């Protein structure tokens, strides 16, 4: 397996995959919006992913 460098594009891709995982059912026994890391207090992976995507969008918004 090629463990190339961790690039901003790879981090963004991973964050989008985490968000997608929380929006789709992975198995009939798991409800939408949950992953293995989810608990009653929320999901650290989902929070991280949202922060990454938000930071990327704010960084790419041109100044007026």
mmCIF file of the N, C-alpha and C atoms, coordinates in Angstrom:
data_MODEL
# 
_entry.id   MODEL 
# 
loop_
_atom_site.group_PDB 
_atom_site.id 
_atom_site.type_symbol 
_atom_site.label_atom_id 
_atom_site.label_alt_id 
_atom_site.label_comp_id 
_atom_site.label_asym_id 
_atom_site.label_entity_id 
_atom_site.label_seq_id 
_atom_site.pdbx_PDB_ins_code 
_atom_site.Cartn_x 
_atom_site.Cartn_y 
_atom_site.Cartn_z 
_atom_site.occupancy 
_atom_site.B_iso_or_equiv 
_atom_site.pdbx_formal_charge 
_atom_site.auth_seq_id 
_atom_site.auth_comp_id 
_atom_site.auth_asym_id 
_atom_site.auth_atom_id 
_atom_site.pdbx_PDB_model_num 
ATOM 1   N N  . UNK A 1 1  ? 0.844   -1.173 0.000  1.00 0.00 ? 1  UNK A N  1 
ATOM 2   C CA . UNK A 1 1  ? 0.000   0.000  0.000  1.00 0.00 ? 1  UNK A CA 1 
ATOM 3   C C  . UNK A 1 1  ? 0.885   1.231  0.000  1.00 0.00 ? 1  UNK A C  1 
ATOM 4   N N  . UNK A 1 2  ? 0.552   2.198  -0.831 1.00 0.00 ? 2  UNK A N  1 
ATOM 5   C CA . UNK A 1 2  ? 1.323   3.429  -0.929 1.00 0.00 ? 2  UNK A CA 1 
ATOM 6   C C  . UNK A 1 2  ? 0.854   4.417  0.130  1.00 0.00 ? 2  UNK A C  1 
ATOM 7   N N  . UNK A 1 3  ? 1.709   4.723  1.067  1.00 0.00 ? 3  UNK A N  1 
ATOM 8   C CA . UNK A 1 3  ? 1.388   5.705  2.097  1.00 0.00 ? 3  UNK A CA 1 
ATOM 9   C C  . UNK A 1 3  ? 2.046   7.022  1.726  1.00 0.00 ? 3  UNK A C  1 
ATOM 10  N N  . UNK A 1 4  ? 1.545   7.640  0.679  1.00 0.00 ? 4  UNK A N  1 
ATOM 11  C CA . UNK A 1 4  ? 2.091   8.905  0.205  1.00 0.00 ? 4  UNK A CA 1 
ATOM 12  C C  . UNK A 1 4  ? 1.873   10.013 1.221  1.00 0.00 ? 4  UNK A C  1 
ATOM 13  N N  . UNK A 1 5  ? 2.283   11.214 0.864  1.00 0.00 ? 5  UNK A N  1 
ATOM 14  C CA . UNK A 1 5  ? 2.158   12.338 1.798  1.00 0.00 ? 5  UNK A CA 1 
ATOM 15  C C  . UNK A 1 5  ? 0.698   12.700 2.056  1.00 0.00 ? 5  UNK A C  1 
ATOM 16  N N  . UNK A 1 6  ? 0.466   13.241 3.236  1.00 0.00 ? 6  UNK A N  1 
ATOM 17  C CA . UNK A 1 6  ? -0.877  13.719 3.584  1.00 0.00 ? 6  UNK A CA 1 
ATOM 18  C C  . UNK A 1 6  ? -0.996  15.135 3.048  1.00 0.00 ? 6  UNK A C  1 
ATOM 19  N N  . UNK A 1 7  ? -1.829  15.299 2.044  1.00 0.00 ? 7  UNK A N  1 
ATOM 20  C CA . UNK A 1 7  ? -2.007  16.591 1.391  1.00 0.00 ? 7  UNK A CA 1 
ATOM 21  C C  . UNK A 1 7  ? -3.326  17.213 1.845  1.00 0.00 ? 7  UNK A C  1 
ATOM 22  N N  . UNK A 1 8  ? -3.473  18.526 1.668  1.00 0.00 ? 8  UNK A N  1 
ATOM 23  C CA . UNK A 1 8  ? -4.764  19.154 1.985  1.00 0.00 ? 8  UNK A CA 1 
ATOM 24  C C  . UNK A 1 8  ? -5.924  18.531 1.205  1.00 0.00 ? 8  UNK A C  1 
ATOM 25  N N  . UNK A 1 9  ? -5.672  18.131 -0.032 1.00 0.00 ? 9  UNK A N  1 
ATOM 26  C CA . UNK A 1 9  ? -6.722  17.508 -0.838 1.00 0.00 ? 9  UNK A CA 1 
ATOM 27  C C  . UNK A 1 9  ? -7.139  16.164 -0.240 1.00 0.00 ? 9  UNK A C  1 
ATOM 28  N N  . UNK A 1 10 ? -6.187  15.403 0.269  1.00 0.00 ? 10 UNK A N  1 
ATOM 29  C CA . UNK A 1 10 ? -6.495  14.119 0.889  1.00 0.00 ? 10 UNK A CA 1 
ATOM 30  C C  . UNK A 1 10 ? -7.296  14.313 2.179  1.00 0.00 ? 10 UNK A C  1 
ATOM 31  N N  . UNK A 1 11 ? -6.938  15.306 2.970  1.00 0.00 ? 11 UNK A N  1 
ATOM 32  C CA . UNK A 1 11 ? -7.670  15.592 4.208  1.00 0.00 ? 11 UNK A CA 1 
ATOM 33  C C  . UNK A 1 11 ? -9.105  16.000 3.875  1.00 0.00 ? 11 UNK A C  1 
ATOM 34  N N  . UNK A 1 12 ? -9.274  16.850 2.857  1.00 0.00 ? 12 UNK A N  1 
ATOM 35  C CA . UNK A 1 12 ? -10.609 17.282 2.455  1.00 0.00 ? 12 UNK A CA 1 
ATOM 36  C C  . UNK A 1 12 ? -11.433 16.107 1.943  1.00 0.00 ? 12 UNK A C  1 
ATOM 37  N N  . UNK A 1 13 ? -10.828 15.239 1.140  1.00 0.00 ? 13 UNK A N  1 
ATOM 38  C CA . UNK A 1 13 ? -11.518 14.063 0.619  1.00 0.00 ? 13 UNK A CA 1 
ATOM 39  C C  . UNK A 1 13 ? -11.974 13.173 1.772  1.00 0.00 ? 13 UNK A C  1 
ATOM 40  N N  . UNK A 1 14 ? -11.094 12.965 2.747  1.00 0.00 ? 14 UNK A N  1 
ATOM 41  C CA . UNK A 1 14 ? -11.426 12.130 3.897  1.00 0.00 ? 14 UNK A CA 1 
ATOM 42  C C  . UNK A 1 14 ? -12.576 12.736 4.697  1.00 0.00 ? 14 UNK A C  1 
ATOM 43  N N  . UNK A 1 15 ? -12.538 14.042 4.900  1.00 0.00 ? 15 UNK A N  1 
ATOM 44  C CA . UNK A 1 15 ? -13.606 14.719 5.636  1.00 0.00 ? 15 UNK A CA 1 
ATOM 45  C C  . UNK A 1 15 ? -14.941 14.555 4.912  1.00 0.00 ? 15 UNK A C  1 
ATOM 46  N N  . UNK A 1 16 ? -14.939 14.688 3.596  1.00 0.00 ? 16 UNK A N  1 
ATOM 47  C CA . UNK A 1 16 ? -16.182 14.524 2.840  1.00 0.00 ? 16 UNK A CA 1 
ATOM 48  C C  . UNK A 1 16 ? -16.703 13.100 2.938  1.00 0.00 ? 16 UNK A C  1 
ATOM 49  N N  . UNK A 1 17 ? -15.805 12.117 2.974  1.00 0.00 ? 17 UNK A N  1 
ATOM 50  C CA . UNK A 1 17 ? -16.222 10.726 3.115  1.00 0.00 ? 17 UNK A CA 1 
ATOM 51  C C  . UNK A 1 17 ? -16.856 10.482 4.489  1.00 0.00 ? 17 UNK A C  1 
ATOM 52  N N  . UNK A 1 18 ? -16.320 11.102 5.527  1.00 0.00 ? 18 UNK A N  1 
ATOM 53  C CA . UNK A 1 18 ? -16.884 10.962 6.865  1.00 0.00 ? 18 UNK A CA 1 
ATOM 54  C C  . UNK A 1 18 ? -18.295 11.539 6.901  1.00 0.00 ? 18 UNK A C  1 
ATOM 55  N N  . UNK A 1 19 ? -18.472 12.706 6.270  1.00 0.00 ? 19 UNK A N  1 
ATOM 56  C CA . UNK A 1 19 ? -19.801 13.327 6.224  1.00 0.00 ? 19 UNK A CA 1 
ATOM 57  C C  . UNK A 1 19 ? -20.769 12.435 5.453  1.00 0.00 ? 19 UNK A C  1 
ATOM 58  N N  . UNK A 1 20 ? -20.324 11.882 4.336  1.00 0.00 ? 20 UNK A N  1 
ATOM 59  C CA . UNK A 1 20 ? -21.168 10.980 3.553  1.00 0.00 ? 20 UNK A CA 1 
ATOM 60  C C  . UNK A 1 20 ? -21.542 9.753  4.362  1.00 0.00 ? 20 UNK A C  1 
ATOM 61  N N  . UNK A 1 21 ? -20.604 9.224  5.123  1.00 0.00 ? 21 UNK A N  1 
ATOM 62  C CA . UNK A 1 21 ? -20.877 8.054  5.964  1.00 0.00 ? 21 UNK A CA 1 
ATOM 63  C C  . UNK A 1 21 ? -21.996 8.339  6.950  1.00 0.00 ? 21 UNK A C  1 
ATOM 64  N N  . UNK A 1 22 ? -22.073 9.554  7.423  1.00 0.00 ? 22 UNK A N  1 
ATOM 65  C CA . UNK A 1 22 ? -23.102 9.905  8.398  1.00 0.00 ? 22 UNK A CA 1 
ATOM 66  C C  . UNK A 1 22 ? -24.447 10.216 7.731  1.00 0.00 ? 22 UNK A C  1 
ATOM 67  N N  . UNK A 1 23 ? -24.461 10.307 6.424  1.00 0.00 ? 23 UNK A N  1 
ATOM 68  C CA . UNK A 1 23 ? -25.694 10.630 5.712  1.00 0.00 ? 23 UNK A CA 1 
ATOM 69  C C  . UNK A 1 23 ? -26.329 9.400  5.072  1.00 0.00 ? 23 UNK A C  1 
ATOM 70  N N  . UNK A 1 24 ? -25.608 8.289  5.027  1.00 0.00 ? 24 UNK A N  1 
ATOM 71  C CA . UNK A 1 24 ? -26.124 7.083  4.381  1.00 0.00 ? 24 UNK A CA 1 
ATOM 72  C C  . UNK A 1 24 ? -26.102 5.913  5.353  1.00 0.00 ? 24 UNK A C  1 
ATOM 73  N N  . UNK A 1 25 ? -26.940 4.941  5.110  1.00 0.00 ? 25 UNK A N  1 
ATOM 74  C CA . UNK A 1 25 ? -26.989 3.747  5.945  1.00 0.00 ? 25 UNK A CA 1 
ATOM 75  C C  . UNK A 1 25 ? -25.895 2.786  5.509  1.00 0.00 ? 25 UNK A C  1 
ATOM 76  N N  . UNK A 1 26 ? -25.057 2.365  6.452  1.00 0.00 ? 26 UNK A N  1 
ATOM 77  C CA . UNK A 1 26 ? -23.991 1.423  6.123  1.00 0.00 ? 26 UNK A CA 1 
ATOM 78  C C  . UNK A 1 26 ? -24.431 -0.021 6.303  1.00 0.00 ? 26 UNK A C  1 
ATOM 79  N N  . UNK A 1 27 ? -25.438 -0.240 7.120  1.00 0.00 ? 27 UNK A N  1 
ATOM 80  C CA . UNK A 1 27 ? -25.977 -1.587 7.297  1.00 0.00 ? 27 UNK A CA 1 
ATOM 81  C C  . UNK A 1 27 ? -27.422 -1.466 7.789  1.00 0.00 ? 27 UNK A C  1 
ATOM 82  N N  . UNK A 1 28 ? -28.193 -2.503 7.626  1.00 0.00 ? 28 UNK A N  1 
ATOM 83  C CA . UNK A 1 28 ? -29.587 -2.432 8.072  1.00 0.00 ? 28 UNK A CA 1 
ATOM 84  C C  . UNK A 1 28 ? -29.724 -2.291 9.591  1.00 0.00 ? 28 UNK A C  1 
ATOM 85  N N  . UNK A 1 29 ? -28.664 -2.593 10.330 1.00 0.00 ? 29 UNK A N  1 
ATOM 86  C CA . UNK A 1 29 ? -28.713 -2.535 11.789 1.00 0.00 ? 29 UNK A CA 1 
ATOM 87  C C  . UNK A 1 29 ? -28.270 -1.179 12.346 1.00 0.00 ? 29 UNK A C  1 
ATOM 88  N N  . UNK A 1 30 ? -27.842 -0.275 11.474 1.00 0.00 ? 30 UNK A N  1 
ATOM 89  C CA . UNK A 1 30 ? -27.344 1.023  11.925 1.00 0.00 ? 30 UNK A CA 1 
ATOM 90  C C  . UNK A 1 30 ? -28.204 2.117  11.292 1.00 0.00 ? 30 UNK A C  1 
ATOM 91  N N  . UNK A 1 31 ? -28.655 3.043  12.083 1.00 0.00 ? 31 UNK A N  1 
ATOM 92  C CA . UNK A 1 31 ? -29.515 4.119  11.592 1.00 0.00 ? 31 UNK A CA 1 
ATOM 93  C C  . UNK A 1 31 ? -28.689 5.146  10.820 1.00 0.00 ? 31 UNK A C  1 
ATOM 94  N N  . UNK A 1 32 ? -29.359 5.910  9.948  1.00 0.00 ? 32 UNK A N  1 
ATOM 95  C CA . UNK A 1 32 ? -28.690 7.007  9.255  1.00 0.00 ? 32 UNK A CA 1 
ATOM 96  C C  . UNK A 1 32 ? -28.106 7.981  10.263 1.00 0.00 ? 32 UNK A C  1 
ATOM 97  N N  . UNK A 1 33 ? -27.000 8.598  9.912  1.00 0.00 ? 33 UNK A N  1 
ATOM 98  C CA . UNK A 1 33 ? -26.410 9.613  10.759 1.00 0.00 ? 33 UNK A CA 1 
ATOM 99  C C  . UNK A 1 33 ? -25.538 9.078  11.872 1.00 0.00 ? 33 UNK A C  1 
ATOM 100 N N  . UNK A 1 34 ? -25.147 7.815  11.780 1.00 0.00 ? 34 UNK A N  1 
ATOM 101 C CA . UNK A 1 34 ? -24.311 7.253  12.833 1.00 0.00 ? 34 UNK A CA 1 
ATOM 102 C C  . UNK A 1 34 ? -23.149 6.473  12.234 1.00 0.00 ? 34 UNK A C  1 
ATOM 103 N N  . UNK A 1 35 ? -22.065 6.409  12.998 1.00 0.00 ? 35 UNK A N  1 
ATOM 104 C CA . UNK A 1 35 ? -20.936 5.569  12.641 1.00 0.00 ? 35 UNK A CA 1 
ATOM 105 C C  . UNK A 1 35 ? -20.501 4.826  13.901 1.00 0.00 ? 35 UNK A C  1 
ATOM 106 N N  . UNK A 1 36 ? -19.457 4.063  13.828 1.00 0.00 ? 36 UNK A N  1 
ATOM 107 C CA . UNK A 1 36 ? -18.988 3.306  14.984 1.00 0.00 ? 36 UNK A CA 1 
ATOM 108 C C  . UNK A 1 36 ? -18.503 4.243  16.091 1.00 0.00 ? 36 UNK A C  1 
ATOM 109 N N  . UNK A 1 37 ? -18.008 5.433  15.728 1.00 0.00 ? 37 UNK A N  1 
ATOM 110 C CA . UNK A 1 37 ? -17.498 6.388  16.707 1.00 0.00 ? 37 UNK A CA 1 
ATOM 111 C C  . UNK A 1 37 ? -18.593 7.213  17.372 1.00 0.00 ? 37 UNK A C  1 
ATOM 112 N N  . UNK A 1 38 ? -19.803 7.204  16.823 1.00 0.00 ? 38 UNK A N  1 
ATOM 113 C CA . UNK A 1 38 ? -20.893 8.006  17.375 1.00 0.00 ? 38 UNK A CA 1 
ATOM 114 C C  . UNK A 1 38 ? -21.295 7.513  18.756 1.00 0.00 ? 38 UNK A C  1 
ATOM 115 N N  . UNK A 1 39 ? -21.635 8.463  19.599 1.00 0.00 ? 39 UNK A N  1 
ATOM 116 C CA . UNK A 1 39 ? -22.135 8.136  20.934 1.00 0.00 ? 39 UNK A CA 1 
ATOM 117 C C  . UNK A 1 39 ? -23.239 9.132  21.273 1.00 0.00 ? 39 UNK A C  1 
ATOM 118 N N  . UNK A 1 40 ? -23.778 9.046  22.448 1.00 0.00 ? 40 UNK A N  1 
ATOM 119 C CA . UNK A 1 40 ? -24.871 9.925  22.849 1.00 0.00 ? 40 UNK A CA 1 
ATOM 120 C C  . UNK A 1 40 ? -24.494 11.398 22.852 1.00 0.00 ? 40 UNK A C  1 
ATOM 121 N N  . UNK A 1 41 ? -23.217 11.700 23.052 1.00 0.00 ? 41 UNK A N  1 
ATOM 122 C CA . UNK A 1 41 ? -22.761 13.088 23.121 1.00 0.00 ? 41 UNK A CA 1 
ATOM 123 C C  . UNK A 1 41 ? -22.341 13.630 21.754 1.00 0.00 ? 41 UNK A C  1 
ATOM 124 N N  . UNK A 1 42 ? -22.515 12.864 20.692 1.00 0.00 ? 42 UNK A N  1 
ATOM 125 C CA . UNK A 1 42 ? -22.123 13.306 19.365 1.00 0.00 ? 42 UNK A CA 1 
ATOM 126 C C  . UNK A 1 42 ? -21.015 12.440 18.799 1.00 0.00 ? 42 UNK A C  1 
ATOM 127 N N  . UNK A 1 43 ? -20.403 12.923 17.733 1.00 0.00 ? 43 UNK A N  1 
ATOM 128 C CA . UNK A 1 43 ? -19.362 12.154 17.053 1.00 0.00 ? 43 UNK A CA 1 
ATOM 129 C C  . UNK A 1 43 ? -18.158 13.058 16.812 1.00 0.00 ? 43 UNK A C  1 
ATOM 130 N N  . UNK A 1 44 ? -17.032 12.685 17.384 1.00 0.00 ? 44 UNK A N  1 
ATOM 131 C CA . UNK A 1 44 ? -15.814 13.474 17.187 1.00 0.00 ? 44 UNK A CA 1 
ATOM 132 C C  . UNK A 1 44 ? -15.360 13.468 15.729 1.00 0.00 ? 44 UNK A C  1 
ATOM 133 N N  . UNK A 1 45 ? -15.553 12.342 15.038 1.00 0.00 ? 45 UNK A N  1 
ATOM 134 C CA . UNK A 1 45 ? -15.153 12.279 13.623 1.00 0.00 ? 45 UNK A CA 1 
ATOM 135 C C  . UNK A 1 45 ? -15.999 13.230 12.788 1.00 0.00 ? 45 UNK A C  1 
ATOM 136 N N  . UNK A 1 46 ? -17.296 13.255 13.034 1.00 0.00 ? 46 UNK A N  1 
ATOM 137 C CA . UNK A 1 46 ? -18.181 14.131 12.274 1.00 0.00 ? 46 UNK A CA 1 
ATOM 138 C C  . UNK A 1 46 ? -17.866 15.595 12.573 1.00 0.00 ? 46 UNK A C  1 
ATOM 139 N N  . UNK A 1 47 ? -17.609 15.917 13.822 1.00 0.00 ? 47 UNK A N  1 
ATOM 140 C CA . UNK A 1 47 ? -17.251 17.296 14.175 1.00 0.00 ? 47 UNK A CA 1 
ATOM 141 C C  . UNK A 1 47 ? -15.971 17.721 13.476 1.00 0.00 ? 47 UNK A C  1 
ATOM 142 N N  . UNK A 1 48 ? -14.973 16.839 13.461 1.00 0.00 ? 48 UNK A N  1 
ATOM 143 C CA . UNK A 1 48 ? -13.714 17.127 12.765 1.00 0.00 ? 48 UNK A CA 1 
ATOM 144 C C  . UNK A 1 48 ? -13.971 17.364 11.277 1.00 0.00 ? 48 UNK A C  1 
ATOM 145 N N  . UNK A 1 49 ? -14.758 16.483 10.655 1.00 0.00 ? 49 UNK A N  1 
ATOM 146 C CA . UNK A 1 49 ? -15.011 16.582 9.222  1.00 0.00 ? 49 UNK A CA 1 
ATOM 147 C C  . UNK A 1 49 ? -15.719 17.893 8.868  1.00 0.00 ? 49 UNK A C  1 
ATOM 148 N N  . UNK A 1 50 ? -16.700 18.259 9.655  1.00 0.00 ? 50 UNK A N  1 
ATOM 149 C CA . UNK A 1 50 ? -17.423 19.513 9.407  1.00 0.00 ? 50 UNK A CA 1 
ATOM 150 C C  . UNK A 1 50 ? -16.478 20.697 9.539  1.00 0.00 ? 50 UNK A C  1 
ATOM 151 N N  . UNK A 1 51 ? -15.617 20.678 10.550 1.00 0.00 ? 51 UNK A N  1 
ATOM 152 C CA . UNK A 1 51 ? -14.643 21.766 10.734 1.00 0.00 ? 51 UNK A CA 1 
ATOM 153 C C  . UNK A 1 51 ? -13.682 21.866 9.563  1.00 0.00 ? 51 UNK A C  1 
ATOM 154 N N  . UNK A 1 52 ? -13.225 20.733 9.039  1.00 0.00 ? 52 UNK A N  1 
ATOM 155 C CA . UNK A 1 52 ? -12.301 20.730 7.904  1.00 0.00 ? 52 UNK A CA 1 
ATOM 156 C C  . UNK A 1 52 ? -12.964 21.319 6.664  1.00 0.00 ? 52 UNK A C  1 
ATOM 157 N N  . UNK A 1 53 ? -14.185 20.875 6.362  1.00 0.00 ? 53 UNK A N  1 
ATOM 158 C CA . UNK A 1 53 ? -14.888 21.375 5.181  1.00 0.00 ? 53 UNK A CA 1 
ATOM 159 C C  . UNK A 1 53 ? -15.199 22.861 5.343  1.00 0.00 ? 53 UNK A C  1 
ATOM 160 N N  . UNK A 1 54 ? -15.620 23.273 6.530  1.00 0.00 ? 54 UNK A N  1 
ATOM 161 C CA . UNK A 1 54 ? -15.920 24.683 6.778  1.00 0.00 ? 54 UNK A CA 1 
ATOM 162 C C  . UNK A 1 54 ? -14.666 25.544 6.601  1.00 0.00 ? 54 UNK A C  1 
ATOM 163 N N  . UNK A 1 55 ? -13.537 25.094 7.142  1.00 0.00 ? 55 UNK A N  1 
ATOM 164 C CA . UNK A 1 55 ? -12.278 25.843 7.003  1.00 0.00 ? 55 UNK A CA 1 
ATOM 165 C C  . UNK A 1 55 ? -11.862 25.935 5.544  1.00 0.00 ? 55 UNK A C  1 
ATOM 166 N N  . UNK A 1 56 ? -12.060 24.864 4.792  1.00 0.00 ? 56 UNK A N  1 
ATOM 167 C CA . UNK A 1 56 ? -11.716 24.881 3.368  1.00 0.00 ? 56 UNK A CA 1 
ATOM 168 C C  . UNK A 1 56 ? -12.586 25.877 2.602  1.00 0.00 ? 56 UNK A C  1 
ATOM 169 N N  . UNK A 1 57 ? -13.884 25.874 2.900  1.00 0.00 ? 57 UNK A N  1 
ATOM 170 C CA . UNK A 1 57 ? -14.786 26.797 2.214  1.00 0.00 ? 57 UNK A CA 1 
ATOM 171 C C  . UNK A 1 57 ? -14.485 28.246 2.561  1.00 0.00 ? 57 UNK A C  1 
ATOM 172 N N  . UNK A 1 58 ? -14.175 28.512 3.825  1.00 0.00 ? 58 UNK A N  1 
ATOM 173 C CA . UNK A 1 58 ? -13.849 29.880 4.232  1.00 0.00 ? 58 UNK A CA 1 
ATOM 174 C C  . UNK A 1 58 ? -12.529 30.338 3.610  1.00 0.00 ? 58 UNK A C  1 
ATOM 175 N N  . UNK A 1 59 ? -11.596 29.431 3.426  1.00 0.00 ? 59 UNK A N  1 
ATOM 176 C CA . UNK A 1 59 ? -10.306 29.767 2.840  1.00 0.00 ? 59 UNK A CA 1 
ATOM 177 C C  . UNK A 1 59 ? -10.416 30.040 1.340  1.00 0.00 ? 59 UNK A C  1 
ATOM 178 N N  . UNK A 1 60 ? -11.434 29.480 0.686  1.00 0.00 ? 60 UNK A N  1 
ATOM 179 C CA . UNK A 1 60 ? -11.563 29.652 -0.758 1.00 0.00 ? 60 UNK A CA 1 
ATOM 180 C C  . UNK A 1 60 ? -12.551 30.740 -1.146 1.00 0.00 ? 60 UNK A C  1 
ATOM 181 N N  . UNK A 1 61 ? -13.169 31.397 -0.168 1.00 0.00 ? 61 UNK A N  1 
ATOM 182 C CA . UNK A 1 61 ? -14.091 32.507 -0.462 1.00 0.00 ? 61 UNK A CA 1 
ATOM 183 C C  . UNK A 1 61 ? -13.263 33.744 -0.765 1.00 0.00 ? 61 UNK A C  1 
ATOM 184 N N  . UNK A 1 62 ? -13.432 34.340 -1.943 1.00 0.00 ? 62 UNK A N  1 
ATOM 185 C CA . UNK A 1 62 ? -12.639 35.544 -2.278 1.00 0.00 ? 62 UNK A CA 1 
ATOM 186 C C  . UNK A 1 62 ? -13.058 36.745 -1.435 1.00 0.00 ? 62 UNK A C  1 
ATOM 187 N N  . UNK A 1 63 ? -12.115 37.584 -1.142 1.00 0.00 ? 63 UNK A N  1 
ATOM 188 C CA . UNK A 1 63 ? -12.370 38.815 -0.395 1.00 0.00 ? 63 UNK A CA 1 
ATOM 189 C C  . UNK A 1 63 ? -13.164 39.784 -1.285 1.00 0.00 ? 63 UNK A C  1 
ATOM 190 N N  . UNK A 1 64 ? -14.145 40.528 -0.731 1.00 0.00 ? 64 UNK A N  1 
ATOM 191 C CA . UNK A 1 64 ? -14.927 41.474 -1.564 1.00 0.00 ? 64 UNK A CA 1 
ATOM 192 C C  . UNK A 1 64 ? -14.128 42.698 -1.925 1.00 0.00 ? 64 UNK A C  1 
# 
